[in-house]
Amino acid sequence: MGSKTEKEKPLEKSTAKELREIALKLQEISGVHGMNKVELISAIKKSRGIEDNFDKKNDNTVRKTKKKIKELKLKHKSAVETDNTKMSTIYKKRILRLKKKTRRAA
């Protein structure tokens, strides 16, 4: 069977490794190995001329949220070191709330 008769699975369901293999075959895309899955999907769709209905705002908010989690983890660690249990628990709850938010967004 040739590759033309085989159906390619949807890009969203492909792994990042599979997407990199597809992108390497396309000459318009450069920097394939530095891209994450979302970037690979949008680059492949763009080179194939497919409309990309992906909400980039969502990916951006996830990254911002994870950055906020890292900041809160540092604050939590310093609160634990200074034996400030009240602030320690507050930071921990904020971290857990933000983690739930990232899971829902993904």
Biopython code that builds the backbone (N, CA, C, O; Angstrom):
import numpy as np
from Bio.PDB.StructureBuilder import StructureBuilder

atoms = [
    (1, "MET", "N", (0.830, -1.189, 0.000)),
    (1, "MET", "CA", (0.000, 0.000, 0.000)),
    (1, "MET", "C", (0.875, 1.254, 0.000)),
    (1, "MET", "O", (1.836, 1.348, 0.764)),
    (2, "GLY", "N", (0.547, 2.185, -0.837)),
    (2, "GLY", "CA", (1.291, 3.434, -0.896)),
    (2, "GLY", "C", (0.853, 4.387, 0.200)),
    (2, "GLY", "O", (-0.177, 4.179, 0.841)),
    (3, "SER", "N", (1.628, 5.415, 0.410)),
    (3, "SER", "CA", (1.304, 6.375, 1.464)),
    (3, "SER", "C", (0.083, 7.207, 1.104)),
    (3, "SER", "O", (-0.532, 7.811, 1.983)),
    (4, "LYS", "N", (-0.284, 7.249, -0.196)),
    (4, "LYS", "CA", (-1.446, 8.032, -0.621)),
    (4, "LYS", "C", (-2.745, 7.349, -0.180)),
    (4, "LYS", "O", (-3.722, 8.031, 0.131)),
    (5, "THR", "N", (-2.767, 6.020, -0.150)),
    (5, "THR", "CA", (-3.987, 5.319, 0.215)),
    (5, "THR", "C", (-4.165, 5.228, 1.725)),
    (5, "THR", "O", (-5.285, 5.067, 2.209)),
    (6, "GLU", "N", (-3.065, 5.332, 2.476)),
    (6, "GLU", "CA", (-3.169, 5.271, 3.931)),
    (6, "GLU", "C", (-3.676, 6.598, 4.459)),
    (6, "GLU", "O", (-3.272, 7.664, 3.996)),
    (7, "LYS", "N", (-4.567, 6.516, 5.438)),
    (7, "LYS", "CA", (-5.086, 7.736, 6.030)),
    (7, "LYS", "C", (-4.149, 8.198, 7.130)),
    (7, "LYS", "O", (-3.711, 7.408, 7.966)),
    (8, "GLU", "N", (-3.851, 9.481, 7.117)),
    (8, "GLU", "CA", (-3.009, 10.064, 8.162)),
    (8, "GLU", "C", (-3.911, 10.415, 9.334)),
    (8, "GLU", "O", (-4.994, 10.967, 9.144)),
    (9, "LYS", "N", (-3.468, 10.096, 10.547)),
    (9, "LYS", "CA", (-4.318, 10.415, 11.689)),
    (9, "LYS", "C", (-4.302, 11.923, 11.937)),
    (9, "LYS", "O", (-3.354, 12.600, 11.539)),
    (10, "PRO", "N", (-5.337, 12.459, 12.587)),
    (10, "PRO", "CA", (-5.427, 13.900, 12.803)),
    (10, "PRO", "C", (-4.186, 14.444, 13.514)),
    (10, "PRO", "O", (-3.612, 13.780, 14.376)),
    (11, "LEU", "N", (-3.787, 15.646, 13.145)),
    (11, "LEU", "CA", (-2.583, 16.248, 13.723)),
    (11, "LEU", "C", (-2.687, 16.379, 15.233)),
    (11, "LEU", "O", (-1.702, 16.169, 15.941)),
    (12, "GLU", "N", (-3.860, 16.722, 15.730)),
    (12, "GLU", "CA", (-4.046, 16.911, 17.169)),
    (12, "GLU", "C", (-3.830, 15.620, 17.954)),
    (12, "GLU", "O", (-3.442, 15.652, 19.122)),
    (13, "LYS", "N", (-4.086, 14.481, 17.304)),
    (13, "LYS", "CA", (-3.939, 13.189, 17.979)),
    (13, "LYS", "C", (-2.532, 12.617, 17.835)),
    (13, "LYS", "O", (-2.195, 11.630, 18.490)),
    (14, "SER", "N", (-1.714, 13.224, 16.989)),
    (14, "SER", "CA", (-0.346, 12.750, 16.779)),
    (14, "SER", "C", (0.548, 13.189, 17.922)),
    (14, "SER", "O", (0.279, 14.186, 18.592)),
    (15, "THR", "N", (1.614, 12.431, 18.137)),
    (15, "THR", "CA", (2.582, 12.807, 19.165)),
    (15, "THR", "C", (3.519, 13.865, 18.595)),
    (15, "THR", "O", (3.564, 14.080, 17.384)),
    (16, "ALA", "N", (4.258, 14.516, 19.468)),
    (16, "ALA", "CA", (5.198, 15.550, 19.033)),
    (16, "ALA", "C", (6.265, 14.946, 18.127)),
    (16, "ALA", "O", (6.704, 15.581, 17.168)),
    (17, "LYS", "N", (6.679, 13.720, 18.431)),
    (17, "LYS", "CA", (7.690, 13.046, 17.611)),
    (17, "LYS", "C", (7.167, 12.813, 16.192)),
    (17, "LYS", "O", (7.880, 13.049, 15.216)),
    (18, "GLU", "N", (5.926, 12.352, 16.084)),
    (18, "GLU", "CA", (5.321, 12.128, 14.769)),
    (18, "GLU", "C", (5.166, 13.445, 14.008)),
    (18, "GLU", "O", (5.383, 13.504, 12.798)),
    (19, "LEU", "N", (4.788, 14.499, 14.732)),
    (19, "LEU", "CA", (4.623, 15.807, 14.096)),
    (19, "LEU", "C", (5.956, 16.338, 13.577)),
    (19, "LEU", "O", (6.008, 16.960, 12.516)),
    (20, "ARG", "N", (7.039, 16.092, 14.328)),
    (20, "ARG", "CA", (8.364, 16.527, 13.877)),
    (20, "ARG", "C", (8.752, 15.814, 12.579)),
    (20, "ARG", "O", (9.326, 16.424, 11.677)),
    (21, "GLU", "N", (8.435, 14.515, 12.492)),
    (21, "GLU", "CA", (8.747, 13.758, 11.277)),
    (21, "GLU", "C", (7.992, 14.323, 10.072)),
    (21, "GLU", "O", (8.542, 14.426, 8.976)),
    (22, "ILE", "N", (6.725, 14.687, 10.290)),
    (22, "ILE", "CA", (5.920, 15.278, 9.221)),
    (22, "ILE", "C", (6.503, 16.631, 8.830)),
    (22, "ILE", "O", (6.631, 16.941, 7.645)),
    (23, "ALA", "N", (6.855, 17.435, 9.836)),
    (23, "ALA", "CA", (7.354, 18.781, 9.578)),
    (23, "ALA", "C", (8.714, 18.762, 8.878)),
    (23, "ALA", "O", (9.011, 19.636, 8.063)),
    (24, "LEU", "N", (9.536, 17.760, 9.199)),
    (24, "LEU", "CA", (10.845, 17.665, 8.545)),
    (24, "LEU", "C", (10.713, 17.409, 7.046)),
    (24, "LEU", "O", (11.580, 17.813, 6.271)),
    (25, "LYS", "N", (9.639, 16.742, 6.634)),
    (25, "LYS", "CA", (9.404, 16.462, 5.218)),
    (25, "LYS", "C", (8.980, 17.726, 4.468)),
    (25, "LYS", "O", (9.174, 17.832, 3.257)),
    (26, "LEU", "N", (8.398, 18.682, 5.196)),
    (26, "LEU", "CA", (7.955, 19.931, 4.574)),
    (26, "LEU", "C", (9.108, 20.923, 4.577)),
    (26, "LEU", "O", (9.704, 21.178, 5.624)),
    (27, "GLN", "N", (9.420, 21.472, 3.441)),
    (27, "GLN", "CA", (10.589, 22.327, 3.311)),
    (27, "GLN", "C", (10.356, 23.743, 3.836)),
    (27, "GLN", "O", (11.316, 24.453, 4.137)),
    (28, "GLU", "N", (9.092, 24.164, 3.948)),
    (28, "GLU", "CA", (8.785, 25.525, 4.379)),
    (28, "GLU", "C", (9.054, 25.746, 5.867)),
    (28, "GLU", "O", (9.207, 26.885, 6.308)),
    (29, "ILE", "N", (9.111, 24.669, 6.634)),
    (29, "ILE", "CA", (9.235, 24.779, 8.089)),
    (29, "ILE", "C", (10.688, 24.606, 8.494)),
    (29, "ILE", "O", (11.356, 23.659, 8.079)),
    (30, "SER", "N", (11.169, 25.543, 9.316)),
    (30, "SER", "CA", (12.528, 25.423, 9.851)),
    (30, "SER", "C", (12.475, 25.518, 11.369)),
    (30, "SER", "O", (11.537, 26.089, 11.924)),
    (31, "GLY", "N", (13.467, 24.966, 12.037)),
    (31, "GLY", "CA", (13.501, 24.976, 13.497)),
    (31, "GLY", "C", (12.532, 24.001, 14.124)),
    (31, "GLY", "O", (11.956, 24.275, 15.177)),
    (32, "VAL", "N", (12.352, 22.873, 13.484)),
    (32, "VAL", "CA", (11.365, 21.874, 13.905)),
    (32, "VAL", "C", (11.651, 21.344, 15.308)),
    (32, "VAL", "O", (10.732, 21.180, 16.111)),
    (33, "HIS", "N", (12.905, 21.079, 15.597)),
    (33, "HIS", "CA", (13.246, 20.454, 16.877)),
    (33, "HIS", "C", (13.077, 21.400, 18.061)),
    (33, "HIS", "O", (13.007, 20.941, 19.201)),
    (34, "GLY", "N", (13.009, 22.689, 17.823)),
    (34, "GLY", "CA", (12.823, 23.649, 18.906)),
    (34, "GLY", "C", (11.367, 23.957, 19.194)),
    (34, "GLY", "O", (11.067, 24.714, 20.117)),
    (35, "MET", "N", (10.459, 23.382, 18.421)),
    (35, "MET", "CA", (9.034, 23.678, 18.567)),
    (35, "MET", "C", (8.353, 22.679, 19.497)),
    (35, "MET", "O", (8.754, 21.518, 19.589)),
    (36, "ASN", "N", (7.307, 23.159, 20.188)),
    (36, "ASN", "CA", (6.482, 22.242, 20.968)),
    (36, "ASN", "C", (5.322, 21.758, 20.094)),
    (36, "ASN", "O", (5.201, 22.164, 18.939)),
    (37, "LYS", "N", (4.481, 20.900, 20.640)),
    (37, "LYS", "CA", (3.426, 20.255, 19.857)),
    (37, "LYS", "C", (2.473, 21.274, 19.234)),
    (37, "LYS", "O", (2.112, 21.151, 18.064)),
    (38, "VAL", "N", (2.071, 22.267, 20.000)),
    (38, "VAL", "CA", (1.125, 23.262, 19.501)),
    (38, "VAL", "C", (1.727, 24.047, 18.337)),
    (38, "VAL", "O", (1.063, 24.291, 17.330)),
    (39, "GLU", "N", (2.989, 24.436, 18.489)),
    (39, "GLU", "CA", (3.664, 25.181, 17.424)),
    (39, "GLU", "C", (3.823, 24.325, 16.164)),
    (39, "GLU", "O", (3.671, 24.819, 15.046)),
    (40, "LEU", "N", (4.128, 23.041, 16.356)),
    (40, "LEU", "CA", (4.274, 22.133, 15.212)),
    (40, "LEU", "C", (2.963, 21.999, 14.443)),
    (40, "LEU", "O", (2.948, 22.049, 13.213)),
    (41, "ILE", "N", (1.873, 21.829, 15.172)),
    (41, "ILE", "CA", (0.568, 21.672, 14.527)),
    (41, "ILE", "C", (0.225, 22.909, 13.707)),
    (41, "ILE", "O", (-0.212, 22.798, 12.561)),
    (42, "SER", "N", (0.425, 24.093, 14.295)),
    (42, "SER", "CA", (0.072, 25.312, 13.562)),
    (42, "SER", "C", (0.978, 25.521, 12.354)),
    (42, "SER", "O", (0.518, 26.000, 11.318)),
    (43, "ALA", "N", (2.280, 25.164, 12.471)),
    (43, "ALA", "CA", (3.198, 25.320, 11.336)),
    (43, "ALA", "C", (2.837, 24.361, 10.209)),
    (43, "ALA", "O", (2.881, 24.740, 9.039)),
    (44, "ILE", "N", (2.483, 23.128, 10.545)),
    (44, "ILE", "CA", (2.108, 22.143, 9.524)),
    (44, "ILE", "C", (0.820, 22.579, 8.828)),
    (44, "ILE", "O", (0.718, 22.510, 7.603)),
    (45, "LYS", "N", (-0.160, 23.028, 9.610)),
    (45, "LYS", "CA", (-1.417, 23.480, 9.023)),
    (45, "LYS", "C", (-1.182, 24.681, 8.107)),
    (45, "LYS", "O", (-1.769, 24.774, 7.029)),
    (46, "LYS", "N", (-0.324, 25.590, 8.543)),
    (46, "LYS", "CA", (-0.040, 26.786, 7.742)),
    (46, "LYS", "C", (0.619, 26.406, 6.411)),
    (46, "LYS", "O", (0.264, 26.948, 5.364)),
    (47, "SER", "N", (1.581, 25.471, 6.456)),
    (47, "SER", "CA", (2.265, 25.074, 5.223)),
    (47, "SER", "C", (1.346, 24.297, 4.284)),
    (47, "SER", "O", (1.531, 24.329, 3.067)),
    (48, "ARG", "N", (0.368, 23.607, 4.836)),
    (48, "ARG", "CA", (-0.580, 22.860, 4.010)),
    (48, "ARG", "C", (-1.752, 23.733, 3.556)),
    (48, "ARG", "O", (-2.561, 23.306, 2.733)),
    (49, "GLY", "N", (-1.844, 24.953, 4.090)),
    (49, "GLY", "CA", (-2.927, 25.858, 3.708)),
    (49, "GLY", "C", (-4.233, 25.579, 4.424)),
    (49, "GLY", "O", (-5.304, 25.914, 3.918)),
    (50, "ILE", "N", (-4.152, 24.966, 5.605)),
    (50, "ILE", "CA", (-5.347, 24.657, 6.385)),
    (50, "ILE", "C", (-5.586, 25.792, 7.374)),
    (50, "ILE", "O", (-4.650, 26.281, 8.008)),
    (51, "GLU", "N", (-6.846, 26.209, 7.503)),
    (51, "GLU", "CA", (-7.191, 27.241, 8.476)),
    (51, "GLU", "C", (-6.931, 26.717, 9.880)),
    (51, "GLU", "O", (-7.338, 25.606, 10.221)),
    (52, "ASP", "N", (-6.261, 27.512, 10.682)),
    (52, "ASP", "CA", (-5.951, 27.114, 12.060)),
    (52, "ASP", "C", (-6.899, 27.835, 12.999)),
    (52, "ASP", "O", (-6.816, 29.051, 13.165)),
    (53, "ASN", "N", (-7.807, 27.074, 13.617)),
    (53, "ASN", "CA", (-8.786, 27.648, 14.532)),
    (53, "ASN", "C", (-8.336, 27.557, 15.979)),
    (53, "ASN", "O", (-9.151, 27.649, 16.898)),
    (54, "PHE", "N", (-7.033, 27.374, 16.181)),
    (54, "PHE", "CA", (-6.503, 27.227, 17.537)),
    (54, "PHE", "C", (-6.531, 28.561, 18.261)),
    (54, "PHE", "O", (-6.218, 29.601, 17.682)),
    (55, "ASP", "N", (-6.904, 28.522, 19.522)),
    (55, "ASP", "CA", (-6.966, 29.724, 20.352)),
    (55, "ASP", "C", (-5.608, 29.923, 21.006)),
    (55, "ASP", "O", (-5.306, 29.292, 22.019)),
    (56, "LYS", "N", (-4.790, 30.797, 20.434)),
    (56, "LYS", "CA", (-3.455, 31.030, 20.977)),
    (56, "LYS", "C", (-3.514, 31.661, 22.358)),
    (56, "LYS", "O", (-2.578, 31.531, 23.146)),
    (57, "LYS", "N", (-4.595, 32.333, 22.647)),
    (57, "LYS", "CA", (-4.768, 32.962, 23.951)),
    (57, "LYS", "C", (-4.720, 31.904, 25.051)),
    (57, "LYS", "O", (-4.145, 32.142, 26.113)),
    (58, "ASN", "N", (-5.309, 30.756, 24.809)),
    (58, "ASN", "CA", (-5.351, 29.676, 25.777)),
    (58, "ASN", "C", (-3.946, 29.177, 26.114)),
    (58, "ASN", "O", (-3.627, 28.995, 27.289)),
    (59, "ASP", "N", (-3.110, 28.954, 25.113)),
    (59, "ASP", "CA", (-1.743, 28.482, 25.329)),
    (59, "ASP", "C", (-0.943, 29.527, 26.101)),
    (59, "ASP", "O", (-0.148, 29.185, 26.977)),
    (60, "ASN", "N", (-1.155, 30.787, 25.779)),
    (60, "ASN", "CA", (-0.444, 31.871, 26.435)),
    (60, "ASN", "C", (-0.831, 31.946, 27.915)),
    (60, "ASN", "O", (0.026, 32.179, 28.767)),
    (61, "THR", "N", (-2.108, 31.751, 28.224)),
    (61, "THR", "CA", (-2.540, 31.819, 29.616)),
    (61, "THR", "C", (-1.967, 30.660, 30.422)),
    (61, "THR", "O", (-1.660, 30.822, 31.603)),
    (62, "VAL", "N", (-1.819, 29.496, 29.802)),
    (62, "VAL", "CA", (-1.236, 28.347, 30.498)),
    (62, "VAL", "C", (0.207, 28.657, 30.873)),
    (62, "VAL", "O", (0.639, 28.378, 31.992)),
    (63, "ARG", "N", (0.945, 29.232, 29.938)),
    (63, "ARG", "CA", (2.340, 29.575, 30.211)),
    (63, "ARG", "C", (2.446, 30.622, 31.322)),
    (63, "ARG", "O", (3.304, 30.522, 32.198)),
    (64, "LYS", "N", (1.576, 31.614, 31.277)),
    (64, "LYS", "CA", (1.578, 32.652, 32.318)),
    (64, "LYS", "C", (1.231, 32.040, 33.679)),
    (64, "LYS", "O", (1.827, 32.386, 34.698)),
    (65, "THR", "N", (0.271, 31.138, 33.676)),
    (65, "THR", "CA", (-0.144, 30.493, 34.918)),
    (65, "THR", "C", (0.989, 29.666, 35.498)),
    (65, "THR", "O", (1.214, 29.687, 36.708)),
    (66, "LYS", "N", (1.702, 28.940, 34.655)),
    (66, "LYS", "CA", (2.822, 28.136, 35.147)),
    (66, "LYS", "C", (3.934, 29.011, 35.685)),
    (66, "LYS", "O", (4.602, 28.645, 36.652)),
    (67, "LYS", "N", (4.139, 30.164, 35.068)),
    (67, "LYS", "CA", (5.136, 31.109, 35.568)),
    (67, "LYS", "C", (4.725, 31.620, 36.948)),
    (67, "LYS", "O", (5.560, 31.755, 37.842)),
    (68, "LYS", "N", (3.438, 31.899, 37.111)),
    (68, "LYS", "CA", (2.905, 32.365, 38.396)),
    (68, "LYS", "C", (3.076, 31.270, 39.462)),
    (68, "LYS", "O", (3.388, 31.570, 40.614)),
    (69, "ILE", "N", (2.872, 30.010, 39.078)),
    (69, "ILE", "CA", (3.046, 28.895, 40.013)),
    (69, "ILE", "C", (4.487, 28.841, 40.505)),
    (69, "ILE", "O", (4.728, 28.643, 41.696)),
    (70, "LYS", "N", (5.451, 29.016, 39.595)),
    (70, "LYS", "CA", (6.865, 28.998, 39.988)),
    (70, "LYS", "C", (7.165, 30.102, 40.991)),
    (70, "LYS", "O", (7.885, 29.885, 41.966)),
    (71, "GLU", "N", (6.607, 31.298, 40.746)),
    (71, "GLU", "CA", (6.817, 32.418, 41.674)),
    (71, "GLU", "C", (6.234, 32.097, 43.050)),
    (71, "GLU", "O", (6.856, 32.356, 44.081)),
    (72, "LEU", "N", (5.026, 31.526, 43.044)),
    (72, "LEU", "CA", (4.381, 31.185, 44.310)),
    (72, "LEU", "C", (5.132, 30.084, 45.054)),
    (72, "LEU", "O", (5.163, 30.079, 46.285)),
    (73, "LYS", "N", (5.730, 29.161, 44.325)),
    (73, "LYS", "CA", (6.512, 28.104, 44.967)),
    (73, "LYS", "C", (7.708, 28.686, 45.703)),
    (73, "LYS", "O", (8.053, 28.236, 46.795)),
    (74, "LEU", "N", (8.342, 29.693, 45.099)),
    (74, "LEU", "CA", (9.472, 30.354, 45.771)),
    (74, "LEU", "C", (9.007, 31.074, 47.036)),
    (74, "LEU", "O", (9.667, 31.012, 48.073)),
    (75, "LYS", "N", (7.868, 31.756, 46.941)),
    (75, "LYS", "CA", (7.322, 32.456, 48.108)),
    (75, "LYS", "C", (6.947, 31.454, 49.198)),
    (75, "LYS", "O", (7.171, 31.700, 50.383)),
    (76, "HIS", "N", (6.371, 30.317, 48.783)),
    (76, "HIS", "CA", (5.986, 29.283, 49.738)),
    (76, "HIS", "C", (7.215, 28.730, 50.456)),
    (76, "HIS", "O", (7.200, 28.529, 51.670)),
    (77, "LYS", "N", (8.267, 28.490, 49.697)),
    (77, "LYS", "CA", (9.503, 27.950, 50.273)),
    (77, "LYS", "C", (10.086, 28.917, 51.297)),
    (77, "LYS", "O", (10.517, 28.500, 52.372)),
    (78, "SER", "N", (10.103, 30.213, 50.967)),
    (78, "SER", "CA", (10.636, 31.188, 51.924)),
    (78, "SER", "C", (9.745, 31.307, 53.151)),
    (78, "SER", "O", (10.249, 31.531, 54.252)),
    (79, "ALA", "N", (8.420, 31.163, 52.988)),
    (79, "ALA", "CA", (7.505, 31.208, 54.127)),
    (79, "ALA", "C", (7.726, 30.007, 55.041)),
    (79, "ALA", "O", (7.640, 30.139, 56.262)),
    (80, "VAL", "N", (8.007, 28.848, 54.474)),
    (80, "VAL", "CA", (8.276, 27.651, 55.279)),
    (80, "VAL", "C", (9.578, 27.815, 56.048)),
    (80, "VAL", "O", (9.671, 27.431, 57.213)),
    (81, "GLU", "N", (10.587, 28.389, 55.388)),
    (81, "GLU", "CA", (11.882, 28.579, 56.043)),
    (81, "GLU", "C", (11.812, 29.560, 57.206)),
    (81, "GLU", "O", (12.559, 29.433, 58.176)),
    (82, "THR", "N", (10.917, 30.536, 57.108)),
    (82, "THR", "CA", (10.768, 31.524, 58.192)),
    (82, "THR", "C", (9.689, 31.123, 59.198)),
    (82, "THR", "O", (9.318, 31.919, 60.061)),
    (83, "ASP", "N", (9.193, 29.906, 59.091)),
    (83, "ASP", "CA", (8.156, 29.371, 59.993)),
    (83, "ASP", "C", (6.878, 30.200, 59.984)),
    (83, "ASP", "O", (6.204, 30.297, 61.009)),
    (84, "ASN", "N", (6.536, 30.791, 58.863)),
    (84, "ASN", "CA", (5.290, 31.545, 58.712)),
    (84, "ASN", "C", (4.241, 30.585, 58.155)),
    (84, "ASN", "O", (4.033, 30.524, 56.943)),
    (85, "THR", "N", (3.585, 29.843, 59.034)),
    (85, "THR", "CA", (2.657, 28.794, 58.605)),
    (85, "THR", "C", (1.424, 29.353, 57.916)),
    (85, "THR", "O", (0.893, 28.739, 56.991)),
    (86, "LYS", "N", (0.968, 30.517, 58.364)),
    (86, "LYS", "CA", (-0.236, 31.105, 57.761)),
    (86, "LYS", "C", (-0.003, 31.413, 56.281)),
    (86, "LYS", "O", (-0.793, 31.008, 55.428)),
    (87, "MET", "N", (1.079, 32.127, 55.982)),
    (87, "MET", "CA", (1.373, 32.472, 54.594)),
    (87, "MET", "C", (1.745, 31.220, 53.788)),
    (87, "MET", "O", (1.453, 31.135, 52.595)),
    (88, "SER", "N", (2.378, 30.272, 54.435)),
    (88, "SER", "CA", (2.747, 29.023, 53.782)),
    (88, "SER", "C", (1.502, 28.309, 53.256)),
    (88, "SER", "O", (1.482, 27.865, 52.108)),
    (89, "THR", "N", (0.476, 28.197, 54.079)),
    (89, "THR", "CA", (-0.759, 27.529, 53.657)),
    (89, "THR", "C", (-1.492, 28.343, 52.586)),
    (89, "THR", "O", (-2.091, 27.774, 51.674)),
    (90, "ILE", "N", (-1.443, 29.661, 52.697)),
    (90, "ILE", "CA", (-2.085, 30.504, 51.685)),
    (90, "ILE", "C", (-1.433, 30.288, 50.326)),
    (90, "ILE", "O", (-2.126, 30.124, 49.322)),
    (91, "TYR", "N", (-0.096, 30.288, 50.291)),
    (91, "TYR", "CA", (0.616, 30.079, 49.031)),
    (91, "TYR", "C", (0.337, 28.688, 48.467)),
    (91, "TYR", "O", (0.158, 28.526, 47.260)),
    (92, "LYS", "N", (0.301, 27.692, 49.342)),
    (92, "LYS", "CA", (0.053, 26.319, 48.904)),
    (92, "LYS", "C", (-1.331, 26.205, 48.255)),
    (92, "LYS", "O", (-1.483, 25.549, 47.224)),
    (93, "LYS", "N", (-2.337, 26.844, 48.859)),
    (93, "LYS", "CA", (-3.689, 26.801, 48.293)),
    (93, "LYS", "C", (-3.747, 27.508, 46.944)),
    (93, "LYS", "O", (-4.427, 27.050, 46.026)),
    (94, "ARG", "N", (-3.031, 28.625, 46.826)),
    (94, "ARG", "CA", (-2.996, 29.343, 45.553)),
    (94, "ARG", "C", (-2.347, 28.491, 44.466)),
    (94, "ARG", "O", (-2.814, 28.450, 43.327)),
    (95, "ILE", "N", (-1.260, 27.813, 44.839)),
    (95, "ILE", "CA", (-0.565, 26.946, 43.888)),
    (95, "ILE", "C", (-1.501, 25.839, 43.397)),
    (95, "ILE", "O", (-1.581, 25.576, 42.197)),
    (96, "LEU", "N", (-2.202, 25.199, 44.322)),
    (96, "LEU", "CA", (-3.118, 24.111, 43.958)),
    (96, "LEU", "C", (-4.237, 24.621, 43.050)),
    (96, "LEU", "O", (-4.621, 23.942, 42.098)),
    (97, "ARG", "N", (-4.756, 25.805, 43.339)),
    (97, "ARG", "CA", (-5.821, 26.385, 42.532)),
    (97, "ARG", "C", (-5.329, 26.655, 41.101)),
    (97, "ARG", "O", (-6.039, 26.389, 40.131)),
    (98, "LEU", "N", (-4.116, 27.182, 40.989)),
    (98, "LEU", "CA", (-3.559, 27.468, 39.665)),
    (98, "LEU", "C", (-3.256, 26.187, 38.882)),
    (98, "LEU", "O", (-3.422, 26.147, 37.663)),
    (99, "LYS", "N", (-2.811, 25.144, 39.588)),
    (99, "LYS", "CA", (-2.548, 23.869, 38.915)),
    (99, "LYS", "C", (-3.833, 23.302, 38.324)),
    (99, "LYS", "O", (-3.830, 22.774, 37.212)),
    (100, "LYS", "N", (-4.932, 23.414, 39.070)),
    (100, "LYS", "CA", (-6.223, 22.952, 38.562)),
    (100, "LYS", "C", (-6.602, 23.737, 37.312)),
    (100, "LYS", "O", (-7.140, 23.181, 36.354)),
    (101, "LYS", "N", (-6.314, 25.028, 37.334)),
    (101, "LYS", "CA", (-6.636, 25.895, 36.193)),
    (101, "LYS", "C", (-5.874, 25.461, 34.937)),
    (101, "LYS", "O", (-6.437, 25.439, 33.843)),
    (102, "THR", "N", (-4.590, 25.115, 35.099)),
    (102, "THR", "CA", (-3.811, 24.683, 33.933)),
    (102, "THR", "C", (-4.302, 23.349, 33.402)),
    (102, "THR", "O", (-4.305, 23.126, 32.192)),
    (103, "ARG", "N", (-4.715, 22.464, 34.292)),
    (103, "ARG", "CA", (-5.234, 21.161, 33.830)),
    (103, "ARG", "C", (-6.514, 21.340, 33.029)),
    (103, "ARG", "O", (-6.723, 20.666, 32.020)),
    (104, "ARG", "N", (-7.376, 22.257, 33.486)),
    (104, "ARG", "CA", (-8.630, 22.497, 32.768)),
    (104, "ARG", "C", (-8.367, 23.126, 31.405)),
    (104, "ARG", "O", (-9.053, 22.819, 30.430)),
    (105, "ALA", "N", (-7.372, 24.005, 31.341)),
    (105, "ALA", "CA", (-7.070, 24.698, 30.085)),
    (105, "ALA", "C", (-6.448, 23.764, 29.055)),
    (105, "ALA", "O", (-6.628, 23.958, 27.853)),
    (106, "ALA", "N", (-5.726, 22.762, 29.512)),
    (106, "ALA", "CA", (-5.042, 21.829, 28.591)),
    (106, "ALA", "C", (-5.985, 20.792, 28.097)),
    (106, "ALA", "O", (-5.593, 19.924, 27.316)),
]
sb = StructureBuilder()
sb.init_structure("model")
sb.init_model(0)
sb.init_chain("A")
sb.init_seg("    ")
for serial, (resi, resn, name, xyz) in enumerate(atoms, 1):
    if name == "N":
        sb.init_residue(resn, " ", resi, " ")
    sb.init_atom(name, np.array(xyz, "f"), 0.0, 1.0, " ", f" {name:<3s}", serial, name[0])
structure = sb.get_structure()
